[in-house]
Amino acid sequence: MDELATVQKGLGIHFNDPSLLRQALIHGSFSNENPTLAPVPNERLEFLGDAVLDLVVAARIYLDFPQFSEGEMTKLRAMLVRRDTLARVAKGIGLGNYLYLGKGEDTTGGRDKPANLAGAVEAVIGAVYLDQGLETTTVFIQRLLDTELAEAIARRTDANYKSELQELLQARQQQRPTYHLVEATGPEHDRMFTVEVRLGDTVLGRGSGRSKKTAETVAAQAILRQLQDDFTR
């Protein structure tokens, strides 16, 4: 399997025009050293992808969090589209392994530099948009950022979802929920924890995060939303 096919598999996207994906992975240093092979770096695609990312994330926040003020939406969007977040997403899918870098950039750790990784994510988003349109790109972005969104909400919210869930279940079922770690994956520096919430022997739901506390909060929030939806039907 060639490199572009491997990248497409990792992204979960099959490009109609794989040359767009290749261009998205070309760093300026590679173009400088190989002007005939790659005269155009990924900067234009990065520009486009940045705009599409902002739109999709803003729309998702607007629709999912009607209680948020403009200021709250702006802060949450900034957390999701900032360089460190995108670099973390890129590392999660191994995108740095497939960047076309100049020799100097490669030997100085260019595959792990947050600026290079974040730029590549934005460029890939731009490439997906040109290749398959906004609808597919929206699904692609949401899949990439779902975990980051859950983490950001868990960090930003002032509500204590665990306490709220406990109060609700005690009122309805006269029982307290319990939290159980069911999985911890990834290297030590980038662990992902999955927690299961149970009421007696019944599993209410799961949540994942980069700490046990975040995973518990994410799980409690999701279960609360489901219980509240069921109650209002």
C-alpha positions in Angstrom: 0.0 0.0 0.0 1.5 3.4 -1.0 1.8 6.2 1.5 -1.2 8.2 0.2 -3.4 5.1 0.5 -2.2 4.6 4.0 -3.0 8.2 4.9 -6.4 8.0 3.4 -7.2 4.9 5.4 -6.1 6.6 8.6 -8.2 9.6 7.8 -11.2 7.5 6.8 -11.5 9.5 3.5 -11.0 8.2 0.0 -10.0 11.0 -2.3 -11.3 11.3 -5.8 -8.1 13.3 -6.5 -5.3 12.0 -4.4 -3.0 14.8 -5.6 -4.9 17.2 -3.4 -4.0 15.1 -0.4 -0.4 15.0 -1.5 -0.3 18.8 -1.8 -1.8 19.1 1.7 1.2 17.2 3.1 3.9 19.3 1.3 5.7 21.6 3.7 7.3 24.7 2.4 10.8 23.4 3.2 10.3 20.5 0.8 9.1 22.8 -2.0 12.2 25.0 -1.5 14.5 22.0 -1.9 12.5 20.3 -4.6 11.0 23.0 -6.8 10.4 20.8 -9.8 8.8 17.9 -7.8 6.6 20.1 -5.6 6.5 23.7 -6.7 3.4 24.5 -4.5 3.5 23.9 -0.7 0.4 23.3 1.4 0.0 26.9 2.5 -2.9 27.8 0.2 -4.8 24.6 1.3 -4.0 25.5 4.9 -5.6 28.9 4.4 -8.8 27.4 3.0 -8.9 24.6 5.6 -8.6 27.2 8.4 -11.7 29.0 7.1 -13.7 25.8 6.7 -12.7 24.6 10.1 -13.8 27.8 11.7 -17.2 27.6 10.0 -17.9 23.9 10.9 -16.8 24.3 14.5 -18.8 27.5 14.9 -21.9 25.9 13.5 -21.5 22.8 15.7 -21.2 24.9 18.8 -24.1 27.1 17.9 -26.4 24.2 17.3 -25.3 22.0 20.2 -25.0 24.6 22.9 -28.0 27.0 22.6 -27.4 28.2 26.2 -24.0 29.6 25.4 -23.4 33.3 24.9 -21.4 34.7 22.0 -18.4 35.1 24.3 -18.7 31.5 25.5 -19.0 30.2 22.0 -16.0 32.3 20.9 -13.8 30.9 23.7 -14.9 27.3 23.0 -14.2 27.7 19.3 -10.7 29.1 20.1 -9.9 26.1 22.2 -10.9 23.7 19.4 -9.1 25.4 16.5 -5.9 26.5 18.2 -2.6 25.1 17.2 -2.0 22.8 20.2 -5.4 21.1 19.7 -4.9 20.5 16.0 -1.3 19.3 16.6 -2.6 16.8 19.1 -5.2 15.6 16.6 -2.5 15.2 14.0 -0.4 13.1 16.4 -3.3 10.9 17.2 -3.7 9.9 13.5 0.1 9.8 12.9 0.0 12.5 10.2 3.5 13.7 10.9 4.9 10.5 9.6 3.6 11.4 6.1 4.7 15.0 5.8 7.0 15.9 2.9 9.7 17.9 4.6 13.0 19.4 3.5 16.1 17.6 4.9 16.9 20.3 7.4 13.4 20.5 8.7 13.2 16.8 9.0 16.4 16.4 10.9 15.4 19.1 13.4 12.2 17.4 14.5 9.9 18.9 11.9 7.5 15.9 12.1 6.7 16.8 15.7 6.5 20.5 15.5 3.0 21.8 16.5 3.0 24.4 13.7 3.8 21.9 11.0 1.2 19.4 12.4 -1.6 21.9 12.8 -0.9 23.4 9.4 -1.1 20.0 7.9 -4.5 19.2 9.5 -5.9 22.5 8.2 -4.5 21.8 4.7 -6.0 18.3 4.7 -9.3 19.8 5.7 -9.0 22.2 2.7 -8.2 19.3 0.5 -11.2 17.3 1.6 -13.4 20.3 1.0 -12.2 20.8 -2.5 -12.4 17.0 -3.2 -15.8 16.2 -1.6 -17.6 19.3 -0.6 -18.8 20.8 2.7 -21.1 18.0 3.9 -18.4 15.3 3.8 -15.9 17.8 5.3 -18.2 18.6 8.1 -18.5 14.9 9.0 -14.8 14.5 8.7 -14.0 17.5 11.0 -16.6 16.4 13.6 -15.0 13.0 13.7 -11.6 14.4 14.2 -12.6 16.8 16.9 -15.3 14.9 18.8 -13.0 13.9 21.7 -11.5 17.4 21.9 -14.9 18.9 22.0 -16.0 16.7 24.9 -12.7 17.5 26.7 -13.2 21.2 26.2 -16.7 21.2 27.5 -15.6 19.2 30.5 -12.9 21.7 31.2 -15.0 24.9 30.6 -18.3 24.1 32.2 -19.0 25.3 35.7 -21.7 22.6 36.2 -20.7 19.6 38.3 -22.2 16.9 36.1 -21.3 14.1 38.5 -23.1 15.7 41.4 -26.1 16.5 39.2 -26.3 13.0 37.9 -26.0 11.6 41.4 -28.8 13.8 42.7 -31.1 12.9 39.7 -30.6 9.2 40.2 -31.0 9.3 43.9 -34.3 11.2 43.4 -35.6 8.8 40.7 -34.0 5.4 41.7 -32.8 5.9 45.3 -29.4 4.7 44.1 -26.0 6.3 43.5 -24.1 5.7 40.3 -20.6 4.2 40.4 -17.7 4.9 38.0 -15.4 2.1 36.8 -12.3 2.3 34.7 -12.7 -0.2 31.8 -9.8 0.8 29.5 -6.7 2.8 29.3 -5.0 3.0 25.9 -2.1 4.8 24.3 1.4 5.7 25.4 2.1 7.1 28.9 2.4 10.7 27.6 -0.9 10.5 25.7 -3.2 8.1 27.6 -6.9 7.8 26.8 -9.1 6.6 29.6 -12.6 5.1 29.2 -14.9 5.0 32.2 -18.2 3.1 32.5 -21.0 4.4 34.7 -23.2 1.9 36.4 -26.4 2.0 38.5 -26.3 -1.3 40.4 -25.6 -3.9 37.6 -27.0 -1.7 34.9 -24.5 0.1 32.6 -25.8 3.6 32.0 -23.1 4.8 29.6 -19.4 5.5 28.9 -17.1 8.4 28.5 -13.5 8.9 27.4 -10.9 11.5 28.2 -7.2 12.1 28.8 -7.7 11.7 32.5 -10.0 9.6 34.6 -11.7 12.7 36.0 -12.4 14.0 32.5 -13.7 10.6 31.3 -16.1 10.5 34.3 -17.3 14.1 33.6 -17.9 13.3 29.9 -19.8 10.2 30.8 -21.9 11.9 33.4 -22.8 14.7 31.0 -23.8 12.4 28.2 -26.0 10.3 30.6 -27.6 13.4 32.0 -28.5 14.6 28.6 -30.0 11.2 27.7 -32.0 11.0 30.9 -33.3 14.5 30.5 -34.3 13.8 26.9 -36.1 10.6 27.9 -37.9 12.5 30.7 -39.2 15.2 28.4 -40.5 12.9 25.7 
